[in-house]
Every structure is written in C-alpha cells, then in structure tokens.
C-alpha cells in the first residue's frame, strides 16, 4: 500500500479545490463588506454626533506605520497619526489627525479641542 499521492490523490485534490476556492472567496468578500459597513456606520454616527469644543491637553501622540508590498518588489509604507487628548474631567480620547496637524501638536499643549464623535476637527493652543 503506497502512502504517496496516486491518481486517486489528485482526484481528491481536484474535488476539494472548488469548495476551498468558494470558501476563501466568501471570506474575503465578507471581510470587505463588514469593513465597509463599519466604516459607513462610524461616518454616520460621527455626522449625527454634536460638534463639541472643550478645554483639553495633548496627553500623548503616536503613529502607526503600515508596510505594503507591491508588484515588482516595490515596497511602500503609509503612516497614520493619532493624538490623545485629556479633557478637564480627566477622560482621555484618542483621535486620528493629519500628518501636518500631528507635527504641530506637542505633548503638554493646552487649548481647546473641537471634535465630532470620533472625528478630530481642530485644536487651538491657549
């Protein structure tokens, strides 16, 4: 009795392949749909939230760098910028900010933060 793949082994592989292909396809499409629905939900929730301006301090800053591999061994990266603000009540909130805005903020800066839901709208130093 042989333990290798004979003709019967290839029949098994070719009979399983359509099932595996469809399963992976459904997972990829499902992930895309869930991500899109969450994005629209966040956007809608932010639009429905009041626009608030509060006294705050920049408590921390951080970046998130993603590396991407493209065709022909081309690599590129993208950076997302975040700032954590502490309001007078002691609560903290982390908001995504643009690169130029990130560069202008320094930990310890005090001023007025304007935001809508989880959407950063601006920070004016006092």
SVG drawing of the C-alpha trace seen along z (x, -y; Angstrom):
<svg xmlns="http://www.w3.org/2000/svg" viewBox="-28 -81 40 83">
<polyline fill="none" stroke="black" stroke-width="0.4" points="0.0,0.0 1.5,-3.3 1.3,-6.4 2.0,-8.8 -0.5,-10.6 -1.6,-8.4 -4.3,-9.2 -6.8,-8.9 -5.0,-11.6 -5.3,-14.1 -9.0,-13.3 -9.4,-14.2 -7.5,-17.5 -9.5,-18.4 -12.8,-17.6 -11.9,-19.7 -10.5,-22.7 -13.8,-24.2 -15.1,-24.1 -11.9,-25.7 -11.9,-28.3 -15.5,-29.3 -14.9,-29.3 -11.9,-31.7 -13.8,-33.9 -16.7,-34.2 -14.4,-35.0 -12.6,-37.7 -15.8,-39.3 -17.4,-39.0 -14.5,-40.8 -14.7,-43.6 -18.4,-44.0 -18.1,-44.0 -15.3,-46.6 -17.3,-48.8 -20.4,-48.6 -18.4,-49.5 -16.9,-52.5 -20.2,-53.8 -21.6,-53.2 -18.8,-55.2 -19.2,-58.0 -22.9,-58.2 -22.5,-58.1 -20.0,-61.0 -22.3,-63.0 -25.1,-62.5 -22.9,-63.5 -22.8,-67.0 -19.9,-69.2 -18.1,-69.9 -15.4,-72.3 -13.8,-71.6 -10.7,-72.6 -8.1,-69.8 -4.4,-68.9 -2.4,-66.8 -1.6,-63.8 0.2,-61.6 1.0,-61.2 1.6,-58.0 2.0,-56.8 1.0,-53.5 3.2,-52.6 2.0,-50.0 4.3,-48.4 2.9,-47.3 4.5,-45.0 3.5,-45.7 4.4,-44.3 8.0,-44.0 9.3,-44.1 8.1,-47.7 7.5,-48.5 5.8,-51.5 4.6,-52.4 1.8,-54.6 1.6,-56.3 -1.4,-57.1 -1.2,-59.7 -3.0,-59.8 -3.2,-62.2 -4.6,-61.5 -6.3,-64.5 -7.2,-64.7 -10.2,-66.9 -10.9,-68.7 -12.9,-65.7 -9.8,-63.5 -11.3,-61.5 -9.0,-60.8 -9.8,-60.3 -7.6,-59.3 -8.3,-60.9 -6.8,-60.4 -5.1,-63.6 -3.4,-64.6 0.4,-64.5 0.8,-68.3 -1.5,-68.6 0.4,-65.9 3.6,-67.8 2.2,-70.9 1.0,-69.2 3.3,-68.7 2.6,-66.6 1.6,-69.0 0.0,-71.6 -3.2,-73.1 -6.0,-74.6 -9.5,-74.0 -10.2,-70.7 -13.0,-70.6 -14.4,-67.2 -17.5,-65.5 -17.9,-61.9 -14.5,-60.3 -13.7,-62.9 -11.0,-65.4 -11.8,-68.9 -9.1,-71.1 -7.0,-72.2 -6.2,-75.8 -3.5,-76.4 -4.2,-78.8"/>
</svg>
